[in-house]
Amino acid sequence: MSGKPGHTVLIKPIPVEVVEATYQENAKEIITTGVTQAEEIILLKRLCRTVKEVNFSIGSYVQKDDILAALDTENIDNEIQLKTEEYEMKQKLLGATKEL
């Protein structure tokens, strides 16, 4: 091989190794810190309730379906009882009205 006229360029052979291609899984674990953002937020109803119990601490890992907090349900239970009694009374009034 030659470069400029009158000059000879020597090229050294580079040793190579040939191997058969095979499939390999390269599982890599990435550990990082940061802030996450929800992809979906579902707001069912605003509740003014007292948090009775918190089941996580700041920075702890949580899994899907973990119960993160429990609300004090005493007021809710009372509301359900009152609404049930109100419904039953209205049912009795409706039945009495139909009899007339």
Contacts in CASP RR format, 6 or more apart in sequence:
PFRMAT RR
TARGET T0000
AUTHOR 0000-0000-0000
METHOD contacts of the structure
MODEL  1
MSGKPGHTVLIKPIPVEVVEATYQENAKEIITTGVTQAEEIILLKRLCRT
VKEVNFSIGSYVQKDDILAALDTENIDNEIQLKTEEYEMKQKLLGATKEL
1 8 0 8 1.000
1 9 0 8 1.000
1 10 0 8 1.000
1 11 0 8 1.000
2 8 0 8 1.000
2 9 0 8 1.000
3 9 0 8 1.000
47 71 0 8 1.000
49 71 0 8 1.000
49 72 0 8 1.000
49 73 0 8 1.000
49 75 0 8 1.000
49 76 0 8 1.000
50 71 0 8 1.000
50 72 0 8 1.000
51 69 0 8 1.000
51 70 0 8 1.000
51 71 0 8 1.000
51 72 0 8 1.000
52 70 0 8 1.000
52 71 0 8 1.000
52 72 0 8 1.000
52 73 0 8 1.000
53 69 0 8 1.000
53 70 0 8 1.000
54 68 0 8 1.000
54 69 0 8 1.000
55 66 0 8 1.000
55 67 0 8 1.000
55 68 0 8 1.000
55 69 0 8 1.000
55 70 0 8 1.000
56 62 0 8 1.000
56 66 0 8 1.000
56 68 0 8 1.000
62 68 0 8 1.000
END
